[in-house]
Amino acid sequence: MKLPHVLWRLAAMFFALTAGAHATEFHIKRIDANTVTFDGLITKDSKDALLAALDDRVTMLRITSPGGDLWAGIIIGKFVHDHRIAVEVEDLCASSCANFVFLGAIKKRLLQGAVLGFHGNLVGKMSNEKSAALRRLGEPAEPVAQTSPDFLDMFERNQRFELAFRDKVGLRPDFFNYADERVFARWKQLGRKMTEPIQEVVLTEKNNVTHFPPDQLQAALERLETLNKQGIEATVSMEVKLGGKDYSDMIYFPNRKTLERFGITGITAYPYPATEAELKTMNVFKTVPGTIVIGDFEEGALAEVAKTAEMATN
């Protein structure tokens, strides 16, 4: 069955923080023979342009990015790892930038005032048995496009790609669970309504939206095929979200000790705010207004920072 346009979206598991110019453009500049700078959203187009700029002479990638496409992020992270390109965060490196580009670098550092922000991942809380089974299948040649006609096969292949990436960089398997727990703790501290994840299949045709439970995915795909044969443009997406509002405005900024505890090596410089008051002065609050940064401070120490960020969006 050929489906021309099938989308996979996990709104509460992996997503991009976007704001202002970052959402629509990117800038790549070569500042000397060995250094390339990247500023903007990670997308397929920006990934292709960046990899073209990273020739054999480049030894340093200086990046500022709120994140973006997960698959593009993994490809960049794998590239900088395999080509031993150092990564330097100039201002902000969040979501897929932190998860893959920063972690993929053999040598990595933050400049003064820069923030590294983690949230979301593709593997989730996968059992050891499931991850072992996927690892036995090996790493796919490359991530599978989100428009793949085999919806579930695409998802599993990309999980294998991420697992292989984690193994390559030496990341302990529980890091992202730990990061997400920190984010969820802040969610509850802010008084947001915490619900179990809502999972559904959504079929969209013109102005009509039909919701299916997850076990009716095949029915949704068959309906999509029927519509396509009739010349009606439609899409199917799988959505996993927390009721009301997701946590895309929240990032976890671990200190160096935490990263190293979870297997991250090669950090050459990692200036970290000593207090929540110092964190409030970081450029991230100007770069991406409304961002809530969860740091490695004492319990409840960032309540005022979170409140300030919330007020900025109202």
C-alpha positions as CSV (number, residue, x, y, z in Angstrom):
1,M,0.0,0.0,0.0
2,K,1.5,3.3,-1.1
3,L,0.7,6.2,1.1
4,P,2.0,9.5,-0.3
5,H,2.0,11.5,3.0
6,V,2.2,9.8,6.4
7,L,3.5,11.8,9.3
8,W,4.8,10.8,12.7
9,R,4.6,13.3,15.5
10,L,5.3,12.7,19.1
11,A,4.4,16.0,20.7
12,A,5.5,15.1,24.2
13,M,8.5,12.9,23.4
14,F,10.5,14.8,20.9
15,F,9.9,18.3,19.6
16,A,11.7,21.5,18.8
17,L,11.8,24.8,20.7
18,T,11.4,27.5,18.1
19,A,11.0,31.2,18.3
20,G,11.4,34.2,16.0
21,A,13.8,33.9,13.2
22,H,15.0,30.5,14.3
23,A,11.7,29.0,13.1
24,T,12.2,30.0,9.4
25,E,15.8,30.5,8.7
26,F,19.4,29.4,9.4
27,H,22.8,30.9,8.9
28,I,26.0,29.1,8.2
29,K,29.3,31.0,8.0
30,R,32.9,29.9,7.7
31,I,34.9,32.2,10.0
32,D,38.3,30.6,9.3
33,A,39.8,27.6,7.6
34,N,38.9,25.3,10.5
35,T,35.7,26.8,12.0
36,V,32.1,26.9,10.8
37,T,29.3,28.6,12.6
38,F,25.6,27.5,12.5
39,D,22.7,29.5,13.8
40,G,19.2,28.4,13.4
41,L,16.7,25.6,13.4
42,I,17.8,22.0,12.5
43,T,15.8,20.8,9.5
44,K,16.5,18.6,6.5
45,D,17.5,21.6,4.5
46,S,19.8,23.1,7.1
47,K,21.3,19.7,7.8
48,D,22.2,19.3,4.1
49,A,23.7,22.8,3.9
50,L,25.7,22.3,7.1
51,L,27.1,18.9,6.1
52,A,28.1,20.5,2.8
53,A,30.0,23.2,4.7
54,L,31.8,20.7,7.0
55,D,34.6,19.7,4.6
56,D,37.8,17.9,5.6
57,R,39.5,21.1,6.9
58,V,36.8,21.9,9.5
59,T,37.7,20.9,13.0
60,M,35.2,23.1,15.0
61,L,31.5,23.6,14.7
62,R,30.2,26.6,16.7
63,I,26.5,26.3,17.1
64,T,23.4,28.1,18.3
65,S,20.2,26.2,17.8
66,P,16.9,25.8,19.6
67,G,16.7,22.3,18.1
68,G,14.4,21.0,15.4
69,D,14.1,17.8,13.4
70,L,15.2,14.7,15.3
71,W,16.3,12.7,12.3
72,A,18.4,15.6,11.0
73,G,19.9,16.1,14.4
74,I,21.0,12.4,14.7
75,I,22.7,12.6,11.2
76,I,24.6,15.8,12.2
77,G,25.6,14.3,15.5
78,K,26.8,11.1,13.9
79,F,28.8,13.2,11.3
80,V,30.6,15.3,13.8
81,H,31.4,12.2,15.8
82,D,32.7,10.2,12.9
83,H,34.8,13.2,11.6
84,R,36.0,14.1,15.0
85,I,34.7,17.7,14.7
86,A,34.6,19.6,18.0
87,V,31.3,21.3,19.0
88,E,31.2,24.7,20.8
89,V,27.9,26.1,22.0
90,E,27.8,29.9,21.6
91,D,24.4,30.7,23.0
92,L,21.8,27.9,23.1
93,C,21.8,24.3,22.1
94,A,18.5,22.6,22.9
95,S,16.4,19.7,22.0
96,S,17.8,17.8,19.0
97,C,20.9,20.0,19.1
98,A,21.7,19.0,22.6
99,N,20.5,15.4,22.3
100,F,22.6,14.6,19.3
101,V,24.9,17.3,18.0
102,F,26.5,18.2,21.3
103,L,26.5,14.6,22.6
104,G,28.0,13.4,19.3
105,A,31.1,15.5,19.4
106,I,34.3,13.9,20.6
107,K,35.3,17.2,22.2
108,K,32.6,19.7,23.3
109,R,32.4,22.9,25.3
110,L,30.1,25.7,26.3
111,L,31.1,29.3,25.9
112,Q,30.4,31.6,28.8
113,G,26.6,32.3,29.1
114,A,25.6,29.4,26.9
115,V,22.8,26.9,27.8
116,L,22.5,23.3,26.9
117,G,18.9,22.1,27.1
118,F,17.6,18.5,26.9
119,H,14.1,17.2,26.5
120,G,12.4,14.3,24.7
121,N,13.8,11.4,22.7
122,L,12.6,8.7,20.4
123,V,13.4,5.6,22.5
124,G,11.5,6.6,25.6
125,K,11.2,4.2,28.5
126,M,12.0,1.1,26.4
127,S,12.5,-2.1,28.3
128,N,15.9,-3.7,28.3
129,E,14.5,-6.7,26.4
130,K,13.1,-4.5,23.7
131,S,16.2,-2.4,23.3
132,A,18.4,-5.6,23.2
133,A,16.1,-7.0,20.4
134,L,16.4,-3.8,18.4
135,R,20.2,-3.7,18.8
136,R,20.5,-7.3,17.5
137,L,18.9,-6.1,14.3
138,G,21.8,-3.6,13.9
139,E,21.9,0.0,12.8
140,P,20.0,1.0,9.7
141,A,22.1,2.6,6.9
142,E,20.3,5.9,7.6
143,P,17.1,7.2,9.4
144,V,13.9,6.4,7.5
145,A,12.0,9.4,6.1
146,Q,8.9,10.5,8.0
147,T,6.9,9.9,4.8
148,S,7.7,6.2,4.8
149,P,4.7,4.1,3.7
150,D,5.3,1.6,6.5
151,F,4.5,3.7,9.5
152,L,5.5,1.3,12.3
153,D,8.6,-0.1,10.6
154,M,9.8,3.5,10.1
155,F,9.4,4.2,13.8
156,E,11.3,1.0,14.9
157,R,14.1,1.6,12.4
158,N,14.6,5.1,13.7
159,Q,14.7,3.8,17.3
160,R,17.5,1.4,16.2
161,F,19.3,4.4,14.7
162,E,19.1,6.3,17.9
163,L,20.1,3.3,20.0
164,A,23.2,2.9,17.9
165,F,24.0,6.6,18.2
166,R,23.7,6.4,22.0
167,D,26.0,3.4,22.1
168,K,28.5,5.1,19.8
169,V,28.8,8.2,22.1
170,G,28.8,6.1,25.3
171,L,25.6,7.6,26.8
172,R,24.0,5.6,29.6
173,P,20.5,4.4,28.6
174,D,18.8,6.1,31.5
175,F,20.0,9.6,30.9
176,F,16.9,10.8,29.0
177,N,14.6,9.2,31.5
178,Y,16.3,11.2,34.2
179,A,16.1,14.4,32.2
180,D,12.4,13.9,31.5
181,E,11.8,13.2,35.2
182,R,13.3,16.6,36.0
183,V,11.1,18.3,33.4
184,F,8.0,16.5,34.7
185,A,8.8,17.5,38.2
186,R,8.9,21.2,37.2
187,W,5.6,20.7,35.3
188,K,4.0,19.7,38.6
189,Q,5.7,22.4,40.6
190,L,4.2,25.0,38.2
191,G,0.8,23.6,38.9
192,R,0.1,22.4,35.4
193,K,-2.4,19.7,35.0
194,M,-0.6,16.4,34.9
195,T,-2.3,13.6,33.0
196,E,-1.3,10.2,31.6
197,P,-0.1,10.5,28.0
198,I,-2.9,10.7,25.5
199,Q,-2.2,8.6,22.4
200,E,-4.3,8.6,19.3
201,V,-4.2,8.3,15.5
202,V,-5.4,11.4,13.7
203,L,-6.7,11.4,10.1
204,T,-7.0,14.9,8.6
205,E,-8.8,15.6,5.3
206,K,-9.5,19.1,4.3
207,N,-11.4,20.6,7.3
208,N,-12.4,17.3,8.7
209,V,-10.4,15.6,11.5
210,T,-11.1,12.0,12.7
211,H,-9.5,10.6,15.8
212,F,-8.8,6.8,16.2
213,P,-7.5,4.9,19.2
214,P,-4.0,3.5,18.7
215,D,-5.2,-0.1,18.0
216,Q,-7.2,1.2,15.0
217,L,-4.1,2.5,13.1
218,Q,-4.7,0.1,10.3
219,A,-8.3,1.3,9.9
220,A,-7.0,4.9,9.7
221,L,-4.4,3.9,7.0
222,E,-7.1,2.1,5.0
223,R,-9.3,5.2,5.1
224,L,-6.3,7.3,4.0
225,E,-5.7,5.0,1.1
226,T,-9.4,5.2,0.0
227,L,-9.3,9.0,0.2
228,N,-6.1,9.1,-1.9
229,K,-7.6,6.9,-4.6
230,Q,-10.5,9.4,-4.7
231,G,-8.0,12.2,-5.2
232,I,-8.6,13.7,-1.8
233,E,-5.5,15.0,0.0
234,A,-5.3,13.7,3.5
235,T,-2.7,12.9,6.2
236,V,-2.4,10.5,9.1
237,S,-0.4,11.3,12.2
238,M,0.3,9.5,15.4
239,E,0.1,11.9,18.4
240,V,1.3,11.4,21.9
241,K,0.7,14.3,24.2
242,L,0.0,15.4,27.7
243,G,-3.5,16.8,28.1
244,G,-3.8,20.6,27.6
245,K,-0.2,21.6,27.0
246,D,3.0,19.8,26.2
247,Y,6.3,20.7,27.8
248,S,8.0,22.1,24.7
249,D,8.8,25.3,26.6
250,M,10.9,23.4,29.2
251,I,14.5,22.3,28.9
252,Y,16.8,20.5,31.4
253,F,20.2,22.1,31.8
254,P,22.4,19.5,33.6
255,N,25.7,20.4,35.2
256,R,29.0,18.8,34.1
257,K,29.0,16.3,36.9
258,T,25.6,15.0,35.9
259,L,26.6,14.6,32.2
260,E,29.8,12.8,33.2
261,R,27.8,10.5,35.6
262,F,25.7,9.4,32.6
263,G,28.8,8.6,30.4
264,I,29.4,11.9,28.6
265,T,33.1,12.5,28.1
266,G,35.2,15.0,26.1
267,I,33.9,18.1,27.8
268,T,36.7,20.7,27.7
269,A,34.8,23.7,29.1
270,Y,31.4,23.9,30.8
271,P,30.8,27.2,32.6
272,Y,27.7,26.7,34.8
273,P,25.6,29.2,36.8
274,A,26.2,28.9,40.5
275,T,22.7,30.0,41.5
276,E,19.3,30.5,40.1
277,A,19.9,34.3,40.1
278,E,22.8,33.8,37.8
279,L,20.8,31.6,35.6
280,K,18.2,34.3,35.1
281,T,20.9,36.4,33.4
282,M,21.5,33.8,30.7
283,N,20.9,34.8,27.1
284,V,18.4,31.9,26.5
285,F,15.6,34.0,28.0
286,K,16.1,36.6,25.3
287,T,16.9,34.1,22.5
288,V,13.7,32.0,23.2
289,P,11.4,34.0,25.4
290,G,9.2,32.0,27.7
291,T,11.7,29.1,28.0
292,I,11.8,27.4,31.4
293,V,15.2,26.1,32.3
294,I,15.5,23.4,34.9
295,G,19.0,23.4,36.3
296,D,20.9,21.2,38.7
297,F,20.3,23.2,41.9
298,E,18.7,22.5,45.2
299,E,15.1,21.3,45.2
300,G,12.8,24.2,44.3
301,A,15.6,26.6,43.7
302,L,14.3,27.6,40.2
303,A,10.7,28.5,41.1
304,E,11.3,32.2,40.7
305,V,13.1,31.6,37.3
306,A,10.2,29.5,36.1
307,K,7.7,32.1,37.2
308,T,9.6,34.9,35.4
309,A,9.7,32.8,32.2
310,E,5.9,32.1,32.5
311,M,5.1,35.7,32.9
312,A,7.1,36.6,29.7
313,T,4.7,34.5,27.7
314,N,1.5,36.1,29.1
